[in-house]
Amino acid sequence: MKTSYRSAKLLAIVAALVAAVFWTLLPDRHVHAIQDSEDFPSPFGLVRGQTARLTLFNNGETAIVGPEYRFLNGHGVILARSADEIVIPAGQFRYFDFDLPDPPPGTVDLYGRIQIRAVVGGIGNPDIKDLRISVEVFDNATGMTSFIIQPPPDPE
């Protein structure tokens, strides 16, 4: 009995060593995540009494025409959208506010919060490569900022 236990143990050790050697000899594989540029910024929670402010800043040297924005709930339903054509001159910004209606649309949690996200269309367009986006959530009564979501800038 002892001999079969030792041989099984030896076989397991040899198999583990062979697997480790094989694993180290495999070529490196890098995984490159591709972020859909229209996924920025990330979803966030909003309750009554707070405002979500989407800010679009033109960091370039020419005016940007036509970036379309939308606020969506967790089911992809449009809660608010840009109405007119937006023109953002060089070095300037535009902001758009969204307050929750009463009752809040979509799925509400125990605290009356819904998850929403801001979507800006046309981000992949080379004509608006200098557009910088951020979302700020602030309290309506005090004006205090709860948080800011700002995606990292594109690598140059």
Secondary structure, 3 states (H helix, E strand, C coil): CHHHHHHHHHHHHHHHHHHHHHHHHCCCCCCCCCCCHHHCCCCEEECCCEEEEEEEEECCCCCEECCEEEEEECCCCEEEECCCCCEECCCCEEEEEEECCCCCCCCCCCCCCEEEEEEEECCCCHHHCCEEEEEEEEECCCCCEEEEECCCCCCC
